[in-house]
């Protein structure tokens, strides 16, 4: 499935994206249960397929199975629906698939060519830092450019979302703990990032993590290796690599991180960016007001956002 968070009439809910339509998963489940004559259908639907993405992922395999069954019911039903189950994509706003992750962990220096362009050697262990949920914006939002810096940079990132609680997981079993995959642009204020030896300041400015357009579940994308990653700015290619070039694979990262901390459903892990970032180009080139940044990853989708300069400080 392609799982989305969408806003309809001021309420954010989760759905399954099908071409130009979205199925509201909570209401689809409720409709199916009521059609089967299940008592307390609304409460059961709310428990297993809630309208919040993190809560839904916390339900694990039983919740995912019931959601899939509900989608099949809607697609094969010849009856009308009591609830607003189907939405045309043009009538809703698509949000980031995971809006409030408990953790948002980023991996730096994880593509060989990016490590080389930054003048460093291959790290013996992953370089890890964090972004916070305040940075998340959706695929239909602008990237806000605050007047705290003129060095706004892009970073195409293949990201995975944790699907069940993971602690001390082995690489062999790691992918069983992944719910799915999405795209994140790790937008970075470079001079702020570099004014201390720790990167956090330049990584956590409001709106600096566009995410989307959806979460592709692991039944649809089983192997995260071998995926082409391309970033363009105003149609000009700036980054191009493949997830096979990751120094530390998704499986390795699940093992490594889960031995440091307990990973929880809904946690978002950014796996690193390829070579070609603006700060490493000659001459350096940074994003400016009106630029359109497009990231495309095989079998995941396209994330495209426009940079918009804002006057508000941070």
DAFENVEN-V547005 format. One record per run of one state. SS is the DSSP state (alpha for helix, beta for strand, coil for the rest). FROM is the first residue (numbers start at 0). TO is the last residue. If there is no record, write none. Layout:
BEGIN
((SS FROM TO) (SS FROM TO))
END
This chain:
BEGIN
((coil 0 0) (beta 1 7) (coil 8 9) (beta 10 17) (coil 18 19) (beta 20 23) (alpha 24 34) (coil 35 39) (alpha 40 47) (coil 48 51) (alpha 52 57) (coil 58 58) (alpha 59 75) (coil 76 84) (beta 85 87) (alpha 88 90) (coil 91 91) (beta 92 94) (coil 95 102) (beta 103 107) (coil 108 109) (beta 110 110) (alpha 111 116) (coil 117 125) (beta 126 129) (coil 130 131) (alpha 132 134) (beta 135 136) (coil 137 141) (beta 142 144) (coil 145 150) (beta 151 152) (coil 153 154) (beta 155 161) (coil 162 164) (beta 165 165) (coil 166 169) (alpha 170 176) (beta 177 185) (coil 186 186) (beta 187 188) (alpha 189 192) (coil 193 198) (alpha 199 202) (coil 203 207) (beta 208 216) (coil 217 226) (beta 227 232) (coil 233 234) (beta 235 241) (alpha 242 244) (beta 245 245) (coil 246 248) (alpha 249 257) (coil 258 261) (beta 262 262) (coil 263 266) (beta 267 269) (coil 270 276) (alpha 277 279) (coil 280 285) (beta 286 286) (coil 287 290) (beta 291 296) (coil 297 299) (beta 300 308) (coil 309 313))
END
